[in-house]
């Protein structure tokens, strides 16, 4: 009987590790999570939580790992259970607010994050989460105010860049572009410039003024006009533009453009309808496109464009354009971009030589530098192969100043 009792006690001691073992295991599990070993970390954390279901720190890390793995519903349930048991857990409120935002439940997410702010009004993690939440809700000024606090208290490169990018997006913008085209053979060089001012009238509405000057095929032409942009949701815009000059022969005499953009999580979808009225011809263009942020430092884009041209002699001349682009942040404030286009490479410089069934292949590359002054400078180079052995090289220099 005594031996049986001793064996029972020994079995219970083996089956139920003491607090010391759990304490040793938890830092190791957290380290696995911090190093990105999500599956291993989750398994280790769940074993620890099975021993002590009331360990809020372990459950919090389980929720963090679930959130990072994309299981927002599982993370939400755990965060919610923690805030019920411990309503003063700031980290749990922040986690709950963040996963609610990821599920597009913006109002609920803001409520959770405001609760966290009541508990810890000077917590930088709370400020960062609220900045993202207000940006998603469309309250850009509130988002900028929290990013300003964060950049002041913790002036890391990431925090400063987030603040600058928010200000660039929100502010008025002056845009300037100069370009030159050189051809092989006897085709004259082309020189041009493009100026635009985007003025924010309100949080949801902008007006745009634009002018272009170009010398091509030994003709100097220009066109002027403007447009407007309406932000109908925090991540959706509708814009329109008109450029005119009835004396043009190379550039369109009239250019009408309408565009819809909608962002959803990491992707932005666009649809553009454009009508070009030339002297003796007209072209209708429709173009869907998508841009995806694959990672915070890599983006990819696809675009298709269909055009149909009518002239005095022929109607319904079709052309198809396919474009693929990629961009990479090679270091903070510096982006490198590259792409390949089969068809019409740039509808903003669309001219009489591009109408009809335009066949060309274009390779393009550019470097963008972002300055703390909210200035952006881009240098680009395109090389194009056209039919009949015509080659063209184009250089762009662009400047955008937000204010």
Buried (B, 14 or more C-beta within 10 A) or exposed (E): EEEEEEEEEEEEEEEEBEEEEBEEBBEEBBEBBEEEBBEBBBEBBBBBBEBEEEBBBBBBBBBBBBBBBEBBEBBBBBBBBBBEEBEEBBBBBBBBBBBBBBEEBBEBBBBBBBBBBEBBEEBBBBBBBBBBBBBBBBBBEBBBBBBBBBBEEEEEEEBBBBBBBBBBEBBEBBBBBBBBBBBEEEBEEBBBBBBBBBEBEEEBEBEBEBBBBBBBBEEEBBBBBBBBBEBEEBBBBBBBBBBBBEEBBBBBBBBBBBBBBBBEEEEBBBEBBBBBBBEEBBBBBEBBBEBBBEEEEEBBBEBBBBBBBBBEEEEEBEBBBEBEBBBBBEEEBEBBBEBBBBBBBBBEBBBBBBBBEBBBBBBBEBBBEBEEEBBBBBEBEBEBEBEEEBBBEBEBBBEBBBE
